[in-house]
C-alpha cells in the first residue's frame, strides 16, 4: 500500500491510497463516520424558557452545536473504567434575557478547552421579556449512536482512469467547457488530460462525446479519499483514531478466534 497527500486545508484533506481494495477504504470510511467519538450535548435541563420555541426544538438545536473535543480528557461511558480519564460528562450553562439573539457562544463551558466551533450558530431569538436559562450536559459519543457525534464527512472514489480514444474528434473545446472540475485542455483542437486527479467520474465528457471517443472509469485498486471534518477534531486526529479503532476491533476478533481453536 502507498499513500500520497493530494491536498490539505483547514477543513479538508484529500489523499491517494494505492494498491488496496474497496473493503479497506470503506472500512476506514465507516470507522470515521461511526466509531470516532466526539463531544455533543446529550441532555438539557430547562430552568426557564418562555421563548417562541418549544423545549424539544431548542434541545435539538443545542444537540447539533459543534463542540471542540479533547479526546485525552474524556472517555465514553462504556470505557470510563478502563481508561485513565474517568471524565464522561461536561456541564454547559446558558442564561440570556431578551431582546437578543442567543448564539452558541453564549454557552458557558466548565472546561475552557471545550467550546463551540462555530460561535455564531443561532440558537433562538428572544423578544423583550423573554428568557432562556438552561443546564446542558455534553457526553462523548459515536456516530453509530447518533449523527450529532459524527466527526465529519468521509468519502472516496476510484482513482480516475481516462482514455481518449479519438483525440481529434469534434467537440474537444466543448468537452473542456463542460467538465466541472477542469480536467481537460484543448491543444490544436485535440482533447488532452490536464489534471487527472481532479476528475470526479461524473462522465459529463462521455455523455457529450460518446463511448467511442472517450472512456472514463474508476480504479478498483487505487482510490482518492476525502475527509471534511465538522470541526470537533482535526483531520489527522480523526484518521489516527479511526485506525486505532480498527486495530482494537481486529485484536478483539483475534482474541475470540483463539478461544475456539
C-alpha positions as CSV (number, residue, x, y, z in Angstrom):
1,X,0.0,0.0,0.0
2,X,1.2,3.5,-0.9
3,X,-0.3,6.8,0.3
4,X,0.2,10.2,-1.4
5,X,-1.2,13.5,0.0
6,X,-3.1,15.5,-2.6
7,X,-4.4,18.4,-0.6
8,X,-4.6,19.5,3.0
9,X,-6.6,22.5,4.1
10,X,-8.0,23.7,7.4
11,X,-11.3,22.0,6.7
12,X,-10.5,19.2,4.3
13,X,-7.8,16.7,3.5
14,X,-7.5,14.5,0.3
15,X,-5.1,11.7,-0.3
16,X,-4.5,8.8,-2.7
17,X,-4.4,5.2,-1.4
18,X,-2.8,2.8,-3.8
19,X,-2.6,-1.0,-4.0
20,X,-5.6,-1.7,-1.8
21,X,-9.3,-2.6,-2.3
22,X,-12.8,-1.2,-1.6
23,X,-13.0,-3.3,1.5
24,X,-10.2,-1.4,3.2
25,X,-11.2,2.1,2.1
26,X,-14.8,1.5,3.0
27,X,-13.8,0.1,6.4
28,X,-11.8,3.3,7.0
29,X,-14.8,5.5,5.9
30,X,-17.2,3.6,8.2
31,X,-14.8,3.8,11.1
32,X,-14.6,7.5,10.8
33,X,-18.3,8.0,10.5
34,X,-19.4,5.5,13.1
35,X,-16.6,4.9,15.6
36,X,-14.6,8.1,16.2
37,X,-16.0,9.7,19.3
38,X,-16.8,13.4,19.8
39,X,-18.5,15.6,22.4
40,X,-22.1,16.7,21.9
41,X,-24.9,18.0,24.1
42,X,-27.0,15.0,25.1
43,X,-29.4,16.2,27.8
44,X,-30.8,19.6,28.5
45,X,-32.4,20.8,31.8
46,X,-34.7,23.8,31.1
47,X,-34.8,26.1,34.1
48,X,-36.8,28.8,32.2
49,X,-37.9,29.1,28.6
50,X,-40.6,31.5,27.5
51,X,-39.1,31.9,24.1
52,X,-41.1,31.3,20.8
53,X,-39.6,27.8,20.6
54,X,-40.6,24.6,22.5
55,X,-38.2,22.9,24.8
56,X,-37.9,20.0,22.4
57,X,-36.9,22.2,19.4
58,X,-34.3,24.0,21.5
59,X,-32.9,20.8,22.8
60,X,-32.5,19.5,19.3
61,X,-30.7,22.7,18.2
62,X,-28.4,22.5,21.2
63,X,-27.6,18.9,20.4
64,X,-26.3,19.9,17.0
65,X,-23.9,22.6,18.3
66,X,-20.4,21.5,17.2
67,X,-18.2,21.3,20.2
68,X,-14.4,21.3,20.2
69,X,-13.4,17.8,21.5
70,X,-10.4,16.8,23.7
71,X,-10.2,13.0,23.4
72,X,-7.4,12.9,26.1
73,X,-9.6,14.3,28.8
74,X,-12.9,12.5,28.2
75,X,-14.0,8.9,27.8
76,X,-17.0,7.1,26.6
77,X,-19.3,5.9,29.4
78,X,-18.7,2.3,28.4
79,X,-14.9,2.8,28.6
80,X,-14.6,5.1,31.6
81,X,-13.5,2.3,34.0
82,X,-10.7,1.0,31.7
83,X,-9.4,4.5,30.7
84,X,-7.0,6.7,32.6
85,X,-9.5,9.6,32.3
86,X,-12.8,8.8,34.1
87,X,-14.5,12.0,32.9
88,X,-17.5,11.3,30.8
89,X,-19.7,14.4,31.1
90,X,-19.3,18.2,30.8
91,X,-21.7,20.8,32.0
92,X,-22.6,23.8,29.9
93,X,-24.9,26.6,31.1
94,X,-26.8,29.4,29.3
95,X,-28.7,32.3,30.7
96,X,-29.9,35.0,28.3
97,X,-32.6,37.7,28.5
98,X,-34.2,39.4,25.6
99,X,-34.3,41.3,23.4
100,X,-31.3,39.5,21.9
101,X,-30.2,36.7,19.6
102,X,-28.9,33.7,21.5
103,X,-25.8,32.2,19.9
104,X,-23.7,29.1,20.6
105,X,-21.0,31.4,22.0
106,X,-23.4,32.2,24.9
107,X,-23.0,28.7,26.2
108,X,-20.6,28.7,29.2
109,X,-18.5,25.6,29.4
110,X,-17.0,24.3,32.6
111,X,-14.0,23.2,30.5
112,X,-12.3,26.1,28.7
113,X,-10.9,23.7,26.1
114,X,-14.4,22.7,25.0
115,X,-16.3,25.4,23.3
116,X,-18.5,25.8,20.2
117,X,-16.5,25.6,17.0
118,X,-18.9,28.0,15.2
119,X,-19.7,30.7,17.9
120,X,-22.4,32.4,15.8
121,X,-24.6,29.4,15.4
122,X,-28.1,30.8,16.2
123,X,-30.0,29.0,19.0
124,X,-33.0,31.3,19.3
125,X,-34.1,34.9,19.1
126,X,-35.5,36.4,22.3
127,X,-38.0,39.2,22.4
128,X,-38.4,41.8,25.2
129,X,-39.3,40.0,28.4
130,X,-38.3,36.6,27.1
131,X,-35.7,34.5,28.8
132,X,-33.8,31.2,28.3
133,X,-31.9,29.6,31.1
134,X,-30.7,26.0,30.8
135,X,-28.1,23.5,32.0
136,X,-26.8,21.2,29.3
137,X,-24.7,18.0,29.6
138,X,-22.3,17.1,26.9
139,X,-21.1,13.5,26.6
140,X,-18.7,11.6,24.4
141,X,-20.5,9.5,21.8
142,X,-20.1,8.0,18.3
143,X,-21.8,8.3,15.0
144,X,-23.4,4.9,15.3
145,X,-25.3,6.2,18.3
146,X,-26.4,9.5,16.7
147,X,-25.3,11.6,13.7
148,X,-24.6,14.5,16.0
149,X,-21.5,12.7,17.2
150,X,-20.1,12.1,13.7
151,X,-16.7,13.9,13.3
152,X,-17.0,14.7,9.6
153,X,-17.8,13.7,6.1
154,X,-15.6,10.8,4.7
155,X,-16.0,9.6,1.2
156,X,-13.9,8.1,-1.6
157,X,-13.8,7.3,-5.3
158,X,-11.8,5.0,-7.6
159,X,-8.7,6.7,-8.9
160,X,-9.6,8.1,-12.4
161,X,-8.7,6.2,-15.5
162,X,-9.2,8.2,-18.7
163,X,-8.6,7.0,-22.2
164,X,-9.1,9.4,-25.1
165,X,-9.8,7.0,-28.0
166,X,-10.2,9.7,-30.7
167,X,-8.1,12.8,-29.8
168,X,-9.0,14.7,-32.9
169,X,-12.8,14.2,-32.5
170,X,-15.1,17.1,-32.8
171,X,-16.2,18.6,-29.5
172,X,-12.8,19.0,-27.8
173,X,-13.5,22.6,-26.9
174,X,-17.0,21.8,-25.6
175,X,-15.6,18.9,-23.5
176,X,-13.2,21.3,-21.8
177,X,-16.0,23.7,-21.0
178,X,-18.5,21.1,-19.8
179,X,-16.0,19.4,-17.3
180,X,-17.0,20.8,-13.9
181,X,-13.5,20.3,-12.4
182,X,-11.4,21.4,-15.4
183,X,-9.7,18.0,-16.0
184,X,-9.1,18.7,-19.7
185,X,-7.5,21.2,-22.0
186,X,-7.6,21.6,-25.8
187,X,-4.4,21.7,-27.8
188,X,-4.5,22.1,-31.6
189,X,-8.2,21.1,-31.4
190,X,-7.3,17.9,-29.7
191,X,-8.5,16.9,-26.2
192,X,-5.8,16.4,-23.6
193,X,-5.9,15.4,-19.9
194,X,-4.7,18.3,-17.9
195,X,-5.3,17.3,-14.3
196,X,-6.3,13.7,-13.9
197,X,-6.7,13.7,-10.1
198,X,-9.4,16.4,-10.3
199,X,-11.8,14.0,-12.2
200,X,-14.9,13.1,-10.1
201,X,-16.1,10.4,-12.5
202,X,-19.2,12.4,-13.4
203,X,-19.0,11.2,-17.1
204,X,-20.2,14.6,-18.5
205,X,-17.5,14.3,-21.1
206,X,-18.6,10.8,-22.1
207,X,-22.2,12.0,-22.3
208,X,-21.1,14.8,-24.7
209,X,-18.6,12.9,-26.9
210,X,-19.8,9.3,-26.7
211,X,-18.3,6.0,-25.5
212,X,-16.4,5.6,-28.7
213,X,-14.5,8.8,-28.2
214,X,-13.6,8.8,-24.5
215,X,-13.6,6.3,-21.7
216,X,-13.7,7.3,-18.0
217,X,-13.8,4.8,-15.1
218,X,-12.5,4.4,-11.6
219,X,-9.8,2.0,-10.5
220,X,-10.6,-1.0,-8.3
221,X,-7.1,-0.9,-6.7
222,X,-6.3,2.8,-6.2
223,X,-8.6,5.3,-4.6
224,X,-8.9,9.0,-3.8
225,X,-10.1,9.5,-0.2
226,X,-11.6,12.8,1.1
227,X,-12.2,13.8,4.7
228,X,-14.1,17.0,5.7
229,X,-14.1,17.4,9.5
230,X,-17.0,19.3,11.1
231,X,-14.6,20.9,13.5
232,X,-14.7,18.8,16.7
233,X,-11.3,17.2,15.8
234,X,-8.6,17.9,13.3
235,X,-8.3,15.6,10.2
236,X,-5.2,13.9,11.5
237,X,-6.8,13.2,14.9
238,X,-9.8,11.7,13.2
239,X,-7.7,9.4,10.9
240,X,-5.4,8.3,13.8
241,X,-8.4,7.5,16.0
242,X,-10.2,5.6,13.2
243,X,-7.2,3.4,12.6
244,X,-6.8,2.8,16.3
245,X,-10.4,1.7,16.5
246,X,-9.9,-0.7,13.5
247,X,-6.8,-2.1,15.2
248,X,-8.7,-2.6,18.5
249,X,-11.5,-4.5,16.8
250,X,-9.0,-6.7,14.9
251,X,-7.3,-7.5,18.2
252,X,-10.6,-8.4,19.8
253,X,-11.5,-10.6,16.9
254,X,-8.1,-12.4,17.0
255,X,-8.6,-13.0,20.7
256,X,-12.1,-14.5,20.1
257,X,-10.7,-16.7,17.3
258,X,-8.1,-18.1,19.7
259,X,-10.8,-19.2,22.1
260,X,-12.4,-21.5,19.6
261,X,-9.2,-23.3,18.4
